[in-house]
Amino acid sequence: METLLSSSTQEVIIGPDQPFVIIGERINPTRRKKLMETLAAGNYSVAIDDARIQVAAGATVLDLNAGVPGADEPKLLSELTKAIMGAVDVPLCFDSANPEALDAALSVYQGKALINSTTGEDRHLDTVLPLAAKYHAVVMGVLTDESGIPPTPEARLAVARKIIERAAYYGVPAEDIIIDSLALTVGADSNAGRITLNAMQLIRQELGVNLSLGASNVSFGLPDRKIINVTYLALAVARGLTAAITDPTVSEIRTTLLACDLLMGNDEYSVRWIKAYRARLAASAQADAAAKA
């Protein structure tokens, strides 16, 4: 199953036989003081810089969050969308729990967007899915519901099935649903990582939909998080993960995902791996020259 996202001129296909899709996470004011201050002032220069840097680093989709306390989020997300569309030409993902903000951004967007996100709760499904149908958008479904986070792979499969069936009721096809199986920290539960991986494999086998993951959650509270996160991403790709909201400027993440594409047969003739290797060599040489100077 393949999921199509688009900007005004570019298409990105998410699927098991396609290169892994990195959704750049950096345009989010949470814990980013300078970005929050500039967005609150109606200044989009920091966000535009983040957009360009992430695309250059390998992001093929960008996540936009305009959750600034006290701000008019519908207006801010709409204006941010127009600013980013004017700076880079990649598909966008709208990250908001405010349906008015989602509606405002989707109404000005030129292409097929991704909505981040809905849960399996009825009130969320019945709010987000009509917007997805109205604007022909893709929806990320997070596997939690009125009962909380399902404790077993089978229970998470049931929530995923509910999301897909409710989407069909609103006219949103299964290929326009991406399921997030919900990574939880192994620092609190040593089985949490395995349960999510097994849920991903089960959902991929039973439902065939594309999968995303906030992989960094798995290491929360632990030291040396970077190596845990990139290892977990690699394990998740082997279980069916096809996209992730992450930071492409972290070289270890980008390199690991390129290696996964190579080893999963999604990098014909190793072209992307060799190109990235040459870019790393050039950057290293440039850094050495600058250090000597």
Backbone as CSV, one residue per row, in Angstrom:
resi,resn,N_x,N_y,N_z,CA_x,CA_y,CA_z,C_x,C_y,C_z
1,MET,0.842,-1.190,0.000,0.000,0.000,0.000,0.880,1.244,0.000
2,GLU,0.544,2.194,-0.835,1.318,3.422,-0.919,0.458,4.623,-0.546
3,THR,1.077,5.572,0.151,0.420,6.801,0.581,1.068,7.976,-0.136
4,LEU,0.246,8.796,-0.782,0.754,9.926,-1.551,0.554,11.226,-0.796
5,LEU,1.636,11.997,-0.678,1.578,13.374,-0.198,2.100,14.261,-1.313
6,SER,1.679,15.526,-1.324,2.173,16.402,-2.388,2.218,17.852,-1.928
7,SER,3.102,18.594,-2.597,3.119,20.052,-2.517,2.544,20.557,-3.837
8,SER,2.796,21.803,-4.169,2.252,22.324,-5.427,2.906,21.682,-6.642
9,THR,4.146,21.222,-6.497,4.853,20.652,-7.662,5.536,19.322,-7.378
10,GLN,5.609,18.895,-6.121,6.327,17.662,-5.788,5.405,16.638,-5.157
11,GLU,5.697,15.365,-5.412,4.989,14.266,-4.772,5.963,13.445,-3.940
12,VAL,5.493,12.967,-2.800,6.254,12.048,-1.960,5.391,10.808,-1.754
13,ILE,5.958,9.655,-2.051,5.231,8.397,-1.887,5.806,7.658,-0.689
14,ILE,4.937,7.309,0.240,5.323,6.529,1.418,4.879,5.093,1.180
15,GLY,5.797,4.155,1.305,5.455,2.761,1.084,6.628,1.850,1.371
16,PRO,6.377,0.556,1.540,7.445,-0.387,1.896,8.493,-0.566,0.812
17,ASP,8.157,-0.249,-0.428,9.115,-0.367,-1.531,9.645,0.988,-1.976
18,GLN,9.479,1.988,-1.109,9.934,3.342,-1.397,11.001,3.752,-0.383
19,PRO,11.840,4.733,-0.719,12.787,5.250,0.280,12.064,5.729,1.527
20,PHE,12.704,5.548,2.668,12.122,5.956,3.945,11.855,7.463,3.937
21,VAL,10.714,7.860,4.467,10.322,9.273,4.466,10.586,9.886,5.839
22,ILE,11.452,10.903,5.843,11.727,11.669,7.056,10.832,12.900,7.074
23,ILE,10.036,13.022,8.132,9.187,14.193,8.342,9.901,15.083,9.350
24,GLY,10.433,16.196,8.877,11.239,17.068,9.736,10.439,17.659,10.879
25,GLU,10.950,17.542,12.091,10.201,17.889,13.302,10.516,19.260,13.890
26,ARG,11.467,19.990,13.325,12.051,21.120,14.041,11.160,22.368,14.115
27,ILE,10.174,22.510,13.242,9.325,23.710,13.287,8.218,23.484,14.314
28,ASN,8.646,23.507,15.555,7.764,23.263,16.694,8.284,24.112,17.847
29,PRO,7.509,25.085,18.340,8.004,26.009,19.362,8.188,25.400,20.749
30,THR,7.728,24.177,20.953,7.907,23.533,22.250,9.398,23.385,22.554
31,ARG,9.823,23.938,23.659,11.221,23.889,24.122,12.189,24.585,23.160
32,ARG,11.665,25.458,22.294,12.526,26.234,21.390,12.151,27.706,21.540
33,LYS,12.834,28.367,22.472,12.465,29.723,22.882,12.510,30.714,21.729
34,LYS,13.582,30.687,20.938,13.712,31.663,19.859,12.617,31.489,18.812
35,LEU,12.313,30.249,18.470,11.242,30.003,17.502,9.907,30.472,18.052
36,MET,9.654,30.205,19.313,8.388,30.631,19.917,8.258,32.153,19.905
37,GLU,9.337,32.845,20.271,9.293,34.305,20.321,9.078,34.916,18.938
38,THR,9.748,34.375,17.941,9.593,34.930,16.592,8.212,34.638,16.018
39,LEU,7.697,33.441,16.242,6.352,33.124,15.768,5.314,34.020,16.454
40,ALA,5.475,34.222,17.752,4.532,35.078,18.488,4.526,36.496,17.937
41,ALA,5.667,36.926,17.401,5.777,38.273,16.835,5.390,38.329,15.362
42,GLY,4.954,37.205,14.809,4.605,37.169,13.384,5.815,37.175,12.474
43,ASN,6.941,36.764,13.009,8.197,36.708,12.253,8.496,35.240,11.943
44,TYR,8.601,34.891,10.663,8.754,33.497,10.273,10.171,33.164,9.801
45,SER,11.125,34.055,10.072,12.475,33.852,9.557,13.144,32.624,10.155
46,VAL,12.986,32.390,11.451,13.594,31.220,12.086,12.964,29.942,11.545
47,ALA,11.646,29.938,11.399,10.954,28.766,10.849,11.388,28.492,9.415
48,ILE,11.553,29.542,8.630,11.993,29.371,7.239,13.407,28.807,7.194
49,ASP,14.285,29.298,8.060,15.640,28.745,8.130,15.599,27.266,8.495
50,ASP,14.761,26.925,9.481,14.615,25.520,9.877,14.118,24.668,8.713
51,ALA,13.175,25.206,7.960,12.633,24.466,6.816,13.727,24.178,5.806
52,ARG,14.493,25.189,5.451,15.542,25.014,4.444,16.635,24.064,4.922
53,ILE,17.022,24.180,6.183,18.063,23.310,6.739,17.598,21.851,6.743
54,GLN,16.351,21.627,7.124,15.844,20.253,7.191,15.722,19.620,5.806
55,VAL,15.262,20.386,4.848,15.162,19.853,3.483,16.560,19.518,2.943
56,ALA,17.515,20.401,3.199,18.889,20.143,2.766,19.462,18.902,3.439
57,ALA,19.007,18.622,4.661,19.509,17.464,5.409,18.807,16.163,5.050
58,GLY,17.746,16.244,4.237,17.102,15.009,3.783,15.636,14.852,4.119
59,ALA,15.028,15.829,4.793,13.586,15.739,5.049,12.823,15.935,3.747
60,THR,11.856,15.067,3.485,11.034,15.207,2.281,9.620,15.669,2.611
61,VAL,9.316,15.786,3.920,8.053,16.346,4.414,8.420,17.162,5.653
62,LEU,7.698,18.262,5.895,7.960,19.076,7.075,6.725,19.156,7.965
63,ASP,6.936,18.944,9.259,5.882,19.078,10.250,5.834,20.523,10.727
64,LEU,4.643,21.125,10.759,4.468,22.500,11.220,3.601,22.519,12.467
65,ASN,4.120,23.156,13.518,3.381,23.329,14.755,3.417,24.813,15.118
66,ALA,2.255,25.391,15.345,2.181,26.820,15.693,1.527,27.008,17.059
67,GLY,1.790,26.069,17.953,1.181,26.116,19.279,1.886,27.081,20.215
68,VAL,1.707,28.356,19.978,2.301,29.397,20.817,1.258,29.850,21.839
69,PRO,1.546,29.735,23.128,0.559,30.120,24.151,0.067,31.552,23.954
70,GLY,-1.251,31.714,23.991,-1.858,33.037,23.877,-2.028,33.535,22.455
71,ALA,-1.487,32.814,21.480,-1.576,33.260,20.090,-2.877,32.782,19.450
72,ASP,-3.247,33.420,18.359,-4.380,32.995,17.537,-3.863,31.866,16.639
73,GLU,-4.004,30.626,17.110,-3.381,29.508,16.397,-3.898,29.332,14.972
74,PRO,-5.200,29.451,14.695,-5.640,29.326,13.301,-4.954,30.327,12.373
75,LYS,-4.884,31.578,12.793,-4.225,32.588,11.966,-2.737,32.309,11.845
76,LEU,-2.102,31.948,12.971,-0.654,31.728,12.975,-0.273,30.527,12.117
77,LEU,-1.015,29.429,12.226,-0.680,28.241,11.434,-0.927,28.490,9.950
78,SER,-1.966,29.240,9.640,-2.247,29.590,8.249,-1.121,30.444,7.666
79,GLU,-0.694,31.462,8.406,0.376,32.338,7.927,1.712,31.596,7.852
80,LEU,1.964,30.735,8.830,3.182,29.928,8.810,3.197,29.003,7.593
81,THR,2.061,28.433,7.283,1.952,27.560,6.115,2.323,28.310,4.837
82,LYS,1.781,29.501,4.674,2.083,30.288,3.472,3.559,30.671,3.412
83,ALA,4.137,30.990,4.576,5.555,31.363,4.611,6.446,30.181,4.226
84,ILE,6.140,29.009,4.743,6.961,27.826,4.437,6.760,27.389,2.988
85,MET,5.533,27.471,2.485,5.303,27.139,1.076,6.104,28.047,0.154
86,GLY,6.305,29.288,0.573,7.071,30.221,-0.242,8.569,30.004,-0.174
87,ALA,9.026,29.223,0.823,10.463,29.024,1.021,10.963,27.682,0.501
88,VAL,10.176,26.626,0.664,10.571,25.292,0.217,9.369,24.635,-0.454
89,ASP,9.656,23.667,-1.304,8.561,23.015,-2.031,8.533,21.524,-1.704
90,VAL,8.148,21.222,-0.462,7.942,19.837,-0.045,6.566,19.744,0.606
91,PRO,5.975,18.563,0.666,4.688,18.422,1.340,4.787,18.794,2.817
92,LEU,3.660,19.259,3.367,3.627,19.707,4.749,2.707,18.828,5.598
93,CYS,3.047,18.764,6.870,2.281,18.020,7.867,1.833,19.019,8.923
94,PHE,0.541,19.076,9.214,0.007,20.051,10.160,-0.227,19.406,11.517
95,ASP,0.502,19.920,12.506,0.546,19.336,13.842,-0.241,20.224,14.794
96,SER,-1.499,19.869,15.037,-2.344,20.674,15.918,-3.510,19.843,16.425
97,ALA,-3.898,20.124,17.660,-5.105,19.520,18.219,-6.309,20.444,18.073
98,ASN,-6.103,21.593,17.428,-7.142,22.593,17.254,-7.768,22.433,15.862
99,PRO,-9.008,21.975,15.772,-9.607,21.757,14.449,-9.727,23.035,13.627
100,GLU,-9.909,24.183,14.289,-9.983,25.443,13.548,-8.628,25.791,12.927
101,ALA,-7.560,25.497,13.641,-6.222,25.738,13.103,-5.941,24.803,11.924
102,LEU,-6.336,23.549,12.053,-6.155,22.599,10.950,-6.936,23.058,9.725
103,ASP,-8.168,23.469,9.931,-9.009,23.925,8.822,-8.380,25.140,8.143
104,ALA,-7.868,26.064,8.939,-7.268,27.283,8.378,-6.032,26.955,7.545
105,ALA,-5.186,26.055,8.048,-3.972,25.701,7.314,-4.294,24.909,6.056
106,LEU,-5.185,23.943,6.173,-5.546,23.120,5.017,-6.198,23.953,3.924
107,SER,-6.924,24.993,4.307,-7.641,25.809,3.321,-6.692,26.623,2.439
108,VAL,-5.480,26.909,2.929,-4.531,27.687,2.129,-3.437,26.815,1.518
109,TYR,-3.403,25.558,1.915,-2.330,24.682,1.447,-2.560,24.255,0.009
110,GLN,-1.490,24.205,-0.755,-1.555,23.800,-2.162,-0.931,22.421,-2.311
111,GLY,-1.758,21.397,-2.205,-1.266,20.033,-2.324,-2.060,19.109,-1.418
112,LYS,-1.520,17.908,-1.215,-2.142,16.906,-0.354,-1.314,16.808,0.923
113,ALA,-1.882,17.267,2.023,-1.146,17.410,3.281,-1.336,16.184,4.170
114,LEU,-0.556,16.166,5.244,-0.680,15.168,6.302,-1.164,15.868,7.564
115,ILE,-2.152,15.288,8.231,-2.662,15.820,9.492,-2.062,15.012,10.638
116,ASN,-1.437,15.695,11.562,-0.824,15.068,12.729,-1.516,15.588,13.980
117,SER,-2.500,14.891,14.467,-2.897,13.524,14.241,-4.282,13.338,14.839
118,THR,-4.780,12.088,14.810,-5.970,11.733,15.565,-5.647,10.514,16.403
119,THR,-6.408,10.316,17.456,-6.323,9.075,18.229,-7.519,8.208,17.841
120,GLY,-7.678,7.103,18.548,-8.831,6.252,18.316,-10.049,6.666,19.129
121,GLU,-9.977,7.806,19.800,-11.128,8.294,20.561,-12.186,8.831,19.605
122,ASP,-13.437,8.533,19.905,-14.530,8.927,19.010,-14.548,10.429,18.749
123,ARG,-14.331,11.222,19.794,-14.421,12.681,19.634,-13.320,13.205,18.715
124,HIS,-12.165,12.575,18.731,-11.093,12.994,17.826,-11.351,12.514,16.403
125,LEU,-11.764,11.266,16.280,-12.046,10.729,14.945,-13.129,11.537,14.243
126,ASP,-14.168,11.883,14.984,-15.299,12.585,14.375,-15.031,14.066,14.155
127,THR,-13.880,14.544,14.601,-13.464,15.919,14.327,-12.449,15.977,13.188
128,VAL,-11.443,15.110,13.250,-10.338,15.167,12.288,-10.687,14.521,10.955
129,LEU,-11.357,13.400,10.981,-11.614,12.680,9.727,-12.489,13.471,8.745
130,PRO,-13.511,14.214,9.197,-14.238,15.052,8.233,-13.346,16.104,7.569
131,LEU,-12.371,16.652,8.309,-11.439,17.598,7.706,-10.573,16.907,6.661
132,ALA,-10.124,15.698,6.968,-9.320,14.944,6.002,-10.112,14.675,4.737
133,ALA,-11.390,14.322,4.887,-12.225,14.071,3.714,-12.454,15.350,2.923
134,LYS,-12.676,16.452,3.616,-12.948,17.732,2.958,-11.761,18.182,2.101
135,TYR,-10.545,17.998,2.637,-9.363,18.510,1.948,-8.525,17.401,1.291
136,HIS,-9.045,16.165,1.288,-8.333,15.026,0.695,-6.937,14.887,1.292
137,ALA,-6.871,14.995,2.610,-5.598,14.929,3.324,-5.367,13.520,3.868
138,VAL,-4.116,13.256,4.208,-3.717,12.019,4.869,-3.753,12.261,6.371
139,VAL,-4.092,11.228,7.150,-4.202,11.361,8.598,-3.266,10.376,9.288
140,MET,-2.570,10.861,10.307,-1.788,9.983,11.161,-2.660,9.562,12.335
141,GLY,-2.817,8.271,12.520,-3.627,7.739,13.607,-2.748,7.188,14.715
142,VAL,-2.881,7.750,15.923,-2.087,7.330,17.072,-2.882,6.317,17.885
143,LEU,-2.234,5.224,18.267,-2.956,4.100,18.853,-3.200,4.252,20.356
144,THR,-4.110,5.142,20.655,-4.651,5.263,21.997,-6.136,5.580,21.859
145,ASP,-6.924,5.235,22.858,-8.366,5.486,22.787,-8.891,5.873,24.159
146,GLU,-10.203,5.776,24.335,-10.811,6.197,25.601,-10.277,5.410,26.795
147,SER,-9.745,4.229,26.550,-9.215,3.387,27.632,-7.745,3.647,27.923
148,GLY,-7.134,4.528,27.124,-5.720,4.803,27.308,-4.877,4.115,26.251
149,ILE,-3.647,3.793,26.618,-2.722,3.158,25.681,-2.901,1.646,25.754
150,PRO,-3.246,1.005,24.658,-3.440,-0.453,24.682,-2.160,-1.167,25.112
151,PRO,-2.276,-2.147,26.012,-1.074,-2.767,26.581,-0.465,-3.887,25.748
152,THR,-1.177,-4.366,24.734,-0.682,-5.498,23.948,-0.718,-5.167,22.457
153,PRO,0.075,-5.860,21.645,0.015,-5.659,20.191,-1.376,-5.901,19.630
154,GLU,-2.056,-6.900,20.143,-3.394,-7.225,19.634,-4.390,-6.102,19.936
155,ALA,-4.267,-5.504,21.113,-5.164,-4.397,21.466,-4.864,-3.165,20.617
156,ARG,-3.595,-2.942,20.282,-3.249,-1.813,19.413,-3.750,-2.055,17.990
157,LEU,-3.702,-3.302,17.557,-4.267,-3.643,16.249,-5.755,-3.307,16.210
158,ALA,-6.465,-3.583,17.283,-7.902,-3.295,17.331,-8.170,-1.800,17.195
159,VAL,-7.352,-0.964,17.830,-7.537,0.487,17.715,-7.212,0.936,16.290
160,ALA,-6.160,0.385,15.711,-5.819,0.725,14.326,-6.963,0.356,13.388
161,ARG,-7.554,-0.789,13.612,-8.682,-1.224,12.770,-9.865,-0.268,12.924
162,LYS,-10.113,0.180,14.147,-11.208,1.127,14.391,-10.964,2.431,13.631
163,ILE,-9.723,2.943,13.679,-9.401,4.191,12.987,-9.630,4.048,11.488
164,ILE,-9.186,2.946,10.930,-9.317,2.740,9.485,-10.779,2.564,9.079
165,GLU,-11.543,1.849,9.892,-12.964,1.650,9.583,-13.736,2.966,9.708
166,ARG,-13.419,3.770,10.719,-14.102,5.058,10.863,-13.705,5.999,9.721
167,ALA,-12.459,5.916,9.296,-12.018,6.732,8.163,-12.801,6.369,6.907
168,ALA,-13.006,5.086,6.679,-13.765,4.649,5.506,-15.192,5.194,5.557
169,TYR,-15.766,5.263,6.751,-17.117,5.815,6.906,-17.174,7.261,6.415
170,TYR,-16.109,8.015,6.650,-16.065,9.411,6.225,-15.516,9.587,4.804
171,GLY,-15.194,8.488,4.149,-14.708,8.571,2.779,-13.213,8.731,2.654
172,VAL,-12.475,8.441,3.727,-11.011,8.509,3.699,-10.487,7.089,3.513
173,PRO,-9.802,6.783,2.413,-9.366,5.414,2.145,-8.216,4.983,3.048
174,ALA,-8.006,3.684,3.151,-6.972,3.145,4.037,-5.587,3.638,3.663
175,GLU,-5.338,3.858,2.370,-4.014,4.328,1.974,-3.734,5.756,2.455
176,ASP,-4.778,6.464,2.890,-4.602,7.810,3.425,-4.561,7.829,4.954
177,ILE,-4.304,6.661,5.543,-4.117,6.552,6.987,-2.714,6.011,7.258
178,ILE,-1.959,6.717,8.088,-0.656,6.256,8.556,-0.786,6.011,10.057
179,ILE,-0.396,4.828,10.497,-0.583,4.456,11.896,0.716,4.644,12.688
180,ASP,0.576,5.330,13.833,1.668,5.489,14.791,1.398,4.530,15.954
181,SER,2.249,3.514,16.080,2.012,2.456,17.076,2.428,2.845,18.485
182,LEU,2.936,4.038,18.657,3.162,4.653,19.963,4.347,4.044,20.714
183,ALA,5.512,4.666,20.530,6.705,4.267,21.276,6.644,4.831,22.692
184,LEU,6.956,4.005,23.667,6.989,4.407,25.074,8.373,4.100,25.637
185,THR,8.751,4.807,26.680,10.101,4.657,27.190,10.357,3.297,27.838
186,VAL,11.483,2.693,27.457,11.894,1.432,28.077,12.486,1.686,29.459
187,GLY,12.742,2.952,29.793,13.215,3.284,31.129,12.166,3.004,32.188
188,ALA,10.892,3.048,31.800,9.798,2.774,32.738,9.281,1.345,32.612
189,ASP,9.404,0.768,31.409,8.918,-0.593,31.161,9.847,-1.245,30.145
190,SER,10.600,-2.224,30.572,11.602,-2.842,29.699,10.974,-3.557,28.507
191,ASN,9.685,-3.845,28.563,9.001,-4.516,27.450,8.357,-3.538,26.469
192,ALA,8.395,-2.242,26.778,7.654,-1.263,25.972,8.127,-1.237,24.524
193,GLY,9.428,-1.284,24.304,9.942,-1.243,22.940,9.518,-2.454,22.137
194,ARG,9.571,-3.621,22.747,9.205,-4.855,22.048,7.714,-4.885,21.715
195,ILE,6.884,-4.416,22.643,5.430,-4.411,22.399,5.097,-3.546,21.183
196,THR,5.714,-2.366,21.097,5.459,-1.485,19.951,5.953,-2.112,18.655
197,LEU,7.133,-2.701,18.666,7.651,-3.358,17.460,6.737,-4.486,17.011
198,ASN,6.271,-5.292,17.957,5.375,-6.393,17.601,4.033,-5.879,17.099
199,ALA,3.567,-4.758,17.669,2.319,-4.154,17.182,2.481,-3.679,15.746
200,MET,3.621,-3.069,15.445,3.863,-2.602,14.084,3.844,-3.747,13.091
201,GLN,4.511,-4.828,13.441,4.559,-5.981,12.543,3.160,-6.557,12.329
202,LEU,2.388,-6.648,13.385,1.036,-7.196,13.304,0.136,-6.306,12.451
203,ILE,0.212,-4.996,12.653,-0.616,-4.061,11.881,-0.237,-4.097,10.415
204,ARG,1.061,-4.154,10.148,1.518,-4.232,8.753,0.986,-5.488,8.086
205,GLN,1.035,-6.621,8.794,0.581,-7.893,8.225,-0.933,-7.930,8.037
206,GLU,-1.668,-7.432,9.024,-3.121,-7.560,9.010,-3.823,-6.456,8.207
207,LEU,-3.295,-5.232,8.254,-3.991,-4.094,7.649,-3.262,-3.514,6.444
208,GLY,-1.959,-3.708,6.372,-1.196,-3.274,5.202,-0.924,-1.791,5.096
209,VAL,-1.306,-1.011,6.116,-1.146,0.439,6.026,0.289,0.849,6.334
210,ASN,0.616,2.088,5.980,1.938,2.613,6.290,2.025,2.999,7.762
211,LEU,3.265,3.012,8.253,3.512,3.195,9.679,4.489,4.331,9.928
212,SER,4.210,5.101,10.976,5.126,6.135,11.442,5.393,5.907,12.917
213,LEU,6.360,6.662,13.472,6.710,6.457,14.868,7.490,7.661,15.388
214,GLY,7.189,8.075,16.614,8.026,9.028,17.309,9.070,8.255,18.093
215,ALA,10.112,7.820,17.407,11.045,6.838,17.955,11.782,7.328,19.191
216,SER,12.025,8.643,19.297,12.837,9.150,20.403,12.172,8.957,21.763
217,ASN,10.858,8.732,21.791,10.174,8.498,23.063,10.709,7.259,23.773
218,VAL,11.234,6.313,23.006,11.653,5.040,23.588,12.807,5.207,24.572
219,SER,13.585,6.286,24.429,14.770,6.465,25.272,14.584,7.505,26.371
220,PHE,13.382,8.012,26.521,13.153,9.116,27.459,13.637,8.738,28.867
221,GLY,14.409,9.638,29.481,14.896,9.413,30.837,16.170,8.615,30.932
222,LEU,16.725,8.195,29.801,17.929,7.362,29.805,19.131,8.139,29.276
223,PRO,20.350,7.732,29.665,21.543,8.380,29.109,21.838,7.865,27.702
224,ASP,22.655,8.640,26.976,23.128,8.247,25.648,21.951,7.888,24.727
225,ARG,20.977,8.802,24.672,19.720,8.517,23.991,19.885,8.316,22.483
226,LYS,20.856,8.998,21.903,20.976,8.986,20.445,21.159,7.575,19.904
227,ILE,22.042,6.789,20.538,22.298,5.444,20.034,21.074,4.539,20.216
228,ILE,20.325,4.752,21.304,19.091,3.989,21.504,18.089,4.320,20.399
229,ASN,17.949,5.600,20.102,16.956,6.036,19.117,17.251,5.498,17.718
230,VAL,18.510,5.598,17.280,18.816,5.154,15.918,18.729,3.635,15.813
231,THR,19.083,2.924,16.881,18.941,1.464,16.879,17.475,1.073,16.800
232,TYR,16.645,1.795,17.545,15.211,1.492,17.537,14.595,1.788,16.174
233,LEU,15.030,2.852,15.532,14.552,3.143,14.184,14.879,1.996,13.230
234,ALA,16.097,1.480,13.307,16.486,0.378,12.429,15.641,-0.864,12.692
235,LEU,15.409,-1.181,13.967,14.549,-2.321,14.301,13.127,-2.100,13.786
236,ALA,12.654,-0.874,13.891,11.291,-0.566,13.451,11.155,-0.669,11.938
237,VAL,12.173,-0.233,11.201,12.131,-0.367,9.737,11.983,-1.839,9.357
238,ALA,12.671,-2.716,10.058,12.578,-4.153,9.774,11.179,-4.700,10.066
239,ARG,10.423,-4.001,10.919,9.050,-4.433,11.242,7.995,-3.740,10.382
240,GLY,8.405,-2.856,9.488,7.435,-2.243,8.588,7.340,-0.742,8.645
241,LEU,8.152,-0.075,9.473,8.115,1.386,9.561,8.507,2.009,8.220
242,THR,7.702,2.962,7.742,7.966,3.586,6.437,8.170,5.090,6.519
243,ALA,7.915,5.692,7.689,8.097,7.136,7.867,8.288,7.421,9.342
244,ALA,8.906,8.571,9.635,9.061,8.970,11.035,9.177,10.478,11.125
245,ILE,8.575,11.039,12.167,8.763,12.455,12.475,10.012,12.542,13.343
246,THR,11.068,13.107,12.780,12.349,13.131,13.482,13.178,14.311,12.995
247,ASP,14.384,14.443,13.528,15.256,15.555,13.183,16.305,15.100,12.164
248,PRO,16.175,15.485,10.904,17.108,15.028,9.882,18.501,15.628,10.024
249,THR,18.630,16.692,10.837,19.945,17.310,10.994,20.844,16.504,11.931
250,VAL,20.289,15.506,12.614,21.109,14.594,13.426,21.706,13.569,12.470
251,SER,23.001,13.660,12.248,23.639,12.874,11.179,23.468,11.379,11.385
252,GLU,23.487,10.927,12.640,23.356,9.490,12.897,21.987,8.961,12.454
253,ILE,20.941,9.771,12.628,19.602,9.355,12.203,19.540,9.255,10.686
254,ARG,19.997,10.303,10.015,19.960,10.321,8.556,20.779,9.161,7.975
255,THR,21.982,8.939,8.495,22.849,7.887,7.965,22.260,6.506,8.221
256,THR,21.697,6.298,9.409,21.081,5.006,9.719,19.918,4.703,8.792
257,LEU,19.085,5.703,8.518,17.928,5.485,7.647,18.359,5.256,6.197
258,LEU,19.420,5.922,5.761,19.957,5.641,4.420,20.474,4.214,4.337
259,ALA,21.138,3.754,5.400,21.620,2.378,5.428,20.451,1.394,5.410
260,CYS,19.382,1.726,6.124,18.182,0.870,6.102,17.608,0.773,4.693
261,ASP,17.502,1.912,3.999,17.025,1.895,2.613,17.899,0.991,1.755
262,LEU,19.206,1.109,1.909,20.139,0.301,1.135,19.920,-1.184,1.389
263,LEU,19.820,-1.560,2.658,19.727,-2.969,3.022,18.334,-3.555,2.779
264,MET,17.317,-2.693,2.718,15.956,-3.157,2.430,15.659,-3.167,0.933
265,GLY,16.638,-2.826,0.121,16.454,-2.865,-1.327,15.774,-1.658,-1.906
266,ASN,15.786,-0.530,-1.161,15.112,0.684,-1.623,16.088,1.777,-2.044
267,ASP,17.293,1.366,-2.448,18.302,2.302,-2.936,19.019,1.633,-4.113
268,GLU,18.404,1.745,-5.285,18.901,1.016,-6.451,20.324,1.435,-6.803
269,TYR,21.172,0.428,-6.966,22.592,0.627,-7.291,23.323,1.453,-6.237
270,SER,22.780,1.528,-5.051,23.412,2.240,-3.922,23.645,3.720,-4.206
271,VAL,22.856,4.295,-5.104,23.095,5.668,-5.552,22.989,6.664,-4.405
272,ARG,21.930,6.576,-3.615,21.719,7.554,-2.539,22.761,7.388,-1.434
273,TRP,23.147,6.150,-1.136,24.164,5.907,-0.116,25.513,6.497,-0.537
274,ILE,25.904,6.261,-1.784,27.197,6.767,-2.268,27.194,8.292,-2.340
275,LYS,26.079,8.875,-2.789,25.981,10.324,-2.851,26.120,10.941,-1.463
276,ALA,25.447,10.340,-0.476,25.530,10.854,0.889,26.934,10.665,1.457
277,TYR,27.584,9.556,1.122,28.944,9.313,1.591,29.904,10.377,1.052
278,ARG,29.770,10.682,-0.227,30.626,11.711,-0.817,30.372,13.081,-0.170
279,ALA,29.104,13.352,0.137,28.779,14.616,0.797,29.409,14.678,2.185
280,ARG,29.413,13.546,2.906,30.037,13.516,4.234,31.547,13.726,4.131
281,LEU,32.174,13.105,3.122,33.609,13.292,2.917,33.936,14.753,2.627
282,ALA,33.131,15.378,1.759,33.370,16.778,1.404,33.200,17.681,2.623
283,ALA,32.177,17.417,3.430,31.948,18.226,4.625,33.076,18.053,5.632
284,SER,33.581,16.823,5.752,34.685,16.562,6.670,35.960,17.272,6.224
285,ALA,36.218,17.227,4.909,37.400,17.888,4.366,37.309,19.397,4.577
286,GLN,36.119,19.941,4.379,35.928,21.373,4.566,36.133,21.773,6.026
287,ALA,35.651,20.932,6.940,35.821,21.213,8.361,37.291,21.146,8.759
288,ASP,38.015,20.168,8.189,39.455,20.038,8.495,40.212,21.257,7.997
289,ALA,39.873,21.704,6.804,40.553,22.873,6.230,40.296,24.114,7.068
290,ALA,39.058,24.248,7.546,38.712,25.403,8.376,39.460,25.345,9.705
291,ALA,39.601,24.133,10.253,40.294,23.983,11.527,41.782,24.342,11.379
292,LYS,42.378,23.895,10.268,43.795,24.213,10.033,44.001,25.717,9.820
293,ALA,43.062,26.315,9.092,43.160,27.765,8.872,43.044,28.526,10.186
